[in-house]
Amino acid sequence: MKKTNKFLFSLLMAGSVLSFTSCDDDDPIDEQVEQGEEIVITSSAQGVGTTKWTANNTYILDGLVFVNDGQTLTIEPGTVIKGMPGDAEEASALVVARGGKIMAEGTAEKPIIFTAEEDDLSRTDDMPLDANGRWGGVIILGKATINRTGGEASIEGISPLETRGIYGGTNDADNSGVFKYVSIRHAGTLIGANNEINGLTMGGVGSGTKIEYVEVFSNQDDGFEWFGGTVNTKYLVSAFCGDDMFDYDQGWRGNNQFWFGIYNSNSGGTGGEFDGGSNPDDVTPFSIPTIYNATIIGSGNKAGQNAVMLVDNAGGKIRNSIFAEFTGGIVVEDLTDPNIGDSRARLEAGDLDFKNNIFAKVNNNTFAGITSVAANQGYLLTHLEASANGNRVSSDNVFGGVSRTNNKGLNPLLPTGSIALTGAGALPSNTNNFIWTPANYVGAFDGTNNWMKGWTYLDKLGYLK
């Protein structure tokens, strides 16, 4: 039997103020129609409630579906959630509002899948690699600190009239739940001009939240984006996205280990677009996340594609990582106005550093080539070349192999003799509710354990060796 559970959308707006009507006996907010194993969840001022989505059903998102303040959405391992097509006000996405909680804990054998309504999961040939922007994505909002004036902001991709799209606060230990072993596919629908939803958006998410083993596959915009907060992450995959693999701003300060990213040929944005403040740029807290053991692979042939770009006073500790096949390099913003914060100031203050990284098959395979992509970056060249910082360049990829077709040729493991098997710096102390995993190698993988196997779409489609 087919069952459809519809929550009808009800919003009351007066001028620029959005408020919500309470439901009465006549409100058809829980209409159930017997139709099968698909359950359509429609936008509702009441949100989804405290409920559980189970693997024996498929859940269809029709519009912006919210987990409201005080509600908990639990999702069983192996559950499939699909987003209906539509853009602008018709976009479909799952939004965990500030004060709401998601408990989406899949397993390696049974990951939780978010994908487009049209995606036939019984096949692997019905959605081309560039099939992106087919639905919205997943947004998690919290109460941790951000550096916007007033300490709060409206998340991009949602109307500022929608109060459930506000994030930020004063609780850096805020807990929005668990998001683990999740694959997000074919998302990133257009909301407005130059405004798409990211695969996974995190706004003001606190360190009490656990985000591990999450894949974003073929998103139209960024794979992952953080807007402030303190949330930590492990084992992230950004595969074949249309814009940046990883993007942070507004004072994000999380700890992170084991990231993997790859672009399709001649496509994508920047491996890491890292921003600090906004209007003004020198507001605190600064964006200073700590990132260890990333393997970031560019398109190999897109002109001027940079591995990392830091602007607007962004900092960060970027260490023990591999950046490969980028035609550009690194940009660390240097502004002529000393009254405006820039990322060169963060580098010179010690809030930004690159240590024990390998840059493989990048611009001219030299530090000078990496830094020449922007004018007058001598300060960055000096930093990268300093022997104490342990950075290296290589004309080889240093890992097993790169392929952007599903021929099992993508192998990020380190072969015998790879320079990435040595030269890693020591890991920092466990802080901010984060435990570092011992890793005495550079990059996201050692020579034997491919943690992407089994649960990712990359593996299911036959990309991984």
N, C-alpha and C positions, 0 to 999 in steps of 0.2 A: 504494500500500500504506500502511496505517496502522501506525505504530510507536509503542509506548509504552515509555518508559525509566523504570523505577520504582526509586527509592531508598527502601528501607523504613526507617521511623523506629525508632531504637533508643536509648533513654536508660536509664541506671541511676541511681536515686536512693536515697540512704541518709540518712534523716532529712532535714535541710535542705541537704545537700550533694549537688550534681549532678556526676556523673562520667560518662565515656564508655567503653564497652567497645570494645576493639579487635576488628576483624573477623577471622574465621578462615575456613577453606575452606567452612564450612557456612552463612556469613552470606549471605542472598539479597539483597545490597545493589545488585546491578547486573542485575536481571532484565529482559530485553528481550522484549517480545511484539509480533509483527508485526501492526500494525493500521492504519497510514496515516501521514499527515503531521503528526499531533499527537503531541507527546512530553510525557507527564505526568511531572513532577518531584515526587517525594514527599519529605517531611521525612526527613532522615538525619543521624545523628551524624557521618558521614564528610563531610558537605557535598557540594557539586556537583563538587568536584575542580577541577583546572585544566583548563578546557574552553572550547569555543567554541559559542555558539548561533548558528545560521545562518538567513538570511531565507527559505529554502525550507521551513522547518518552523514550526509554531506550538507554543509551549511553554506548558504548563498547570501552574501552581503549585498543588500540593495540600498545604496546610499551610505552616508556616514553613520556607522553603527558605534554607539558609545558604551563603554563600561563606566558608569557614573561614579561619582564620589560615594564611597561607602559600599560599593558593589564589588563582588569577586567573580570573575569568569574563569572557570576551570576547563581546560581542554585536554582530553585524553590522548595518550600516544596513538599515532596513526590516524588522527582525525584530519579530514580534508575540509578546508574553508575556501570558497571561491568568491571572487568579486565580480559583480555585474559590470558591464562596460558603461562608460559615461564619463564626461569631463565637466569642468567647472562645478556648478551646484549639483550636477548629477553624478559626481564622482562617488565611487564606493570604496570604503576603507574601514578598518577596525581601529578605533581610537580609545585608548585607555586613559580616561580623564584623570586629572590630578586628584588624588585621594581614592581612585579606583585601583583594582589589583587584577593582574592576569596571572594565572597559574597554568602555563603552557609548558609542560615538561614531557617532551617526547623522549624517545630512545634511539640508539643507533639503528636498531632493527625496525623501529616504528616511528619515524620522524613525523612531526606535524607539518602539514603542507598548506600553504596559502598560495593560491594561483588564480588565473583568470577563469571565468565561467566557461569559456569555450574550450578549455584545456581538457582533452580526453586522456585521463591518466592511465588508461589501458594501452595507450600507444606512446611511442617515443618519436614519431615522425610527423605529428600533426601541427606542431608549433615551431616555426623557423626560429633561428637564433636571434633574429632582429625583431621578434614578436614581443615588443615591449609597449608600455603605456596602455595595456588592455584593462587595467583597473587601478585602484589607488595605491594601497600599501598598508603598512602597520605603523601606528603612531602611539608611543608611550610617553605620558606626561607625568611629572612629579613635582615635589615641593622642595627640591634642593636649590641652592643659591645659583643665580646667574648674574651676569654683570650689566644687565640692562637697567636703565634708570627706573627706580621704583621697585626693582627686584622681581618684576613679573613681565610677561610678554604673551602675545598671541602667536601660536605656532603657525609657521607657513603652511599653506595648503588648506587652511580652514578660515572661514570668514571671521574677522575680529568681532563681529556681532555675536558669535557663538561663544558664550562664556566657558563652556566646557573645553575650549581650545586654549585656555590660559594655563601657563606653566610657570614654575619658579616659586621660591619661598625661602625659608630659613633653616630647613631640616636637611642637612647634607647626608644624614643616614636614612633618609626616607626609603621606604620599601614599596615598590610597585609590583613585586611578585617575582616570578621565574619565567624565563623565556629561553628554552633549551632544546636542542635538536629540532630546529625549525628551518624549513626551506620556504623562502618567499620568491615567487616566480612571476615574470612578465608584468610587473607593476609599473607605477610611475606615471599615471595619467596626468594630462595637462589640466591645471586649475585655472591658469590665466597666463598672460604673456610672461615668458621666462619663469614660470612658477609651476613646478611639478611636485608631486609627492615622492619622497625618497622610498627606497625599499623598506628600511627600518629607520624611523625618525625617533629620536630621544630628546625630549625637552625637559630640562631640570630634573632628570632622573637621579635618584640618590643611590648611595653605595650599598644600601640594604637590598637592592634589586640584583638578581643574578641573571646575566646574559652570557650564554655559552653555546657553542656549536650552532651558529646561525648562518645560513647561506642566503645571499640575495643574488638571484640569477636573472639576467637580462632585464634590468630595470631601466626605464627611460631616462631617469635622472640619476642622482647619486645612489650608491649602494647603501651606505650607512651615513647618517649625519647626527651629530650631537650638538644640542643647543644648551650650553652650560651644564651644570650638574656635576656629579661626582661618581656616576656609575662606572663600574669596572667591566671589562669584557675579556673573554678567552675564546679562541677557535672561531674566528669570523672568516667568511668567504664572500668575496665580491667578484662575481664572474660575469664578464661581457656586459657590463652596464654602460649606459650611454654617456654619463658624465663622470664625476669623480668617484673613485672607489670608496674613499674614506674622507669625511669632511667634518671639521669641528669648529665651533666658535662660541662666543658669549661666555667664556670662562670655564670651559670643561676641564676637569682635573682628575680624571679616572686613571687607573692602572690597567694595562692591557698587555696580553701576551698571545702569540700565535695568531697572526693575521695572514690571509692569503688573498691576493687579488690578481686578476688577469683581464686584459682587454682583447677584444677581437681585432683583427688586422685593420689598420688605418681608422681606428675609431676610439671613442672614449675621451675623457677630459684629463684631469691630473690625478696621479696615483693618490696623493694626499693634498687636499686643499685645506689649509689650516689657518683659521682666522682667530683674532683676539676679541677686541671690543667693537662696538659700533656706536658712533655718535654720542660721546667721543670715543676715540680708540684706546685711550689710556686708562679706562675705568678698571677697577678691580672687582672680583678676583681675576687675575690673568688666566688665559688658557694655557695651562701647563700640564697636559697629560704625560704619562710615562708609557712608552711603547717599546716593547722588546720582541724579538723573534718574529718579524714580519718578512714575508716573501712577496714582493710587489713586482708584477711583470707588465710592462707597457705593451703597446700594440706592435712595436718593432719598426714601424714605418710611417707613423703619423708625424708630419713635420712639426717640430717645436713642442712636442708633447713632454711636459715636465714630470719628473718623479714626485717632487714635493714643492709646494709653494706656501710660504708663510707670510701673512700680511696682517695689518691692523693690530700690531703689537702682540701677535701670537707667539707663544713659546712652546716648549715641548722637549721631552727627553727621548730621542729617537736612537735606539741602540740595538746592536746585535741583529741587524736586519739586512736583507738583500733587496736591492733595487736593480732591475734588469730590463734591457730592451726599451729604453726611453731615448728618443732622439734629442731631447732637451737635457734638463738637469735639475738644479735646485735654485729657487728664487727666495731670497730673504729680503723683504722690503726695507728700503732705506729712503726715508723722506727727507727733503731739504729743510722742512720746517721743524725746528727742534722742540716746538711746543705741541707737536702731534706725535703720539706714540707710534713706534714702528718696530718691526721684528728684529732689526739690527740692535736696537736697544736691549731687547730680551736676550739676544746672543751675548752681548757684551756684559750683561748683568748675571749671566750664568743660568738664566731661566730657559734657554734654548741651547741644545747641543746635539751634535751627531757624533756618536762614538761606536767604534768597533763594527762599523757597517761595511758592506761590500757593494760597490757599484759596478755591475757587470754589463758589458756591451751597451754602454751609454755613450753620450756625445764625446767622440774622439778618444774614449777610454782613458781620459786623464782628468785630474781634479780641475785643471784649467778649463777643460771642455765643459765640465759639469757647472762651473760657476760663471762661464762666459755668456750664459743665456740671458742674463740681465746685466745692465751697465754697472761698473764700479763696485763689483762684489769682492774686492780684494780681502776684506775682513773675513768673508766666508771661505775663500781659498786658503787663507792662513789657518783658519780653524780646521778645515778638512785635512790639510797636509800635516798638521802637528802630530808628531809621533806619539805623543801621550794620548791622543784621541783614538788611535788604532784603526782609522778608516783605510780601506784599500780599494783599488780599481782593478778590473780584470777584463780581458778581451774575450773571455769565455763566459758561459752562463752559470758555471760552477755547480749547477744541479743537473739532474738526469736528462731532462729534455723539455722542449716547449712545442706544443701543438695547439692550434686553435680550431681543429676539426676533430670529430669524434672517432679517432683512429687509435685510441689508447696510447697516444704519444706524449701526453702531458705527464711528466714525471718530476715533481718538485723535490724528490728525495736526493740526498747528497751521495754521489758515487765515491768509491774508494779513491783517495788522493785529492778530493776536492779541498780547495783552500778554506771553504766554509766550515769544515770539520774542526778547524782550530781558529784561535784569535778572538773568541767571544770574551766579553767583559763579564765581571761578576754581577749577579743579579742583586737588586736592592733588597732592603728589609721588607718584610710583610707589613703593610700598612693599609689604612683605608678599607678594611674588611676584605683584603685580597691576599691570597697565598700564591707566591710565585712557584712555578713548576721548574725543578732543576733542568737546565739545558746548557751544555757546554759547547754549543755549536752556534753558528750564525744562520739566521733564517728561521722559517716556521717549521722545518722538518729536519730530522736527523737522517741517517742512512737506511732506516728500516721501517719506521712507523708513519704511514700516511693516514693521518687522522680524518681526512676527508672521505675515505673509503666507506662504503656501505650506506651512508645516510644522505649524501648530497645528490642533487640533480646532475652535477658534473660527472659523478660516478655512474649514475643510472644511464645517462646518455652515451657513455663509452668514451669520455675524454681521458680519464685517468688510466695510467698503466696498471 
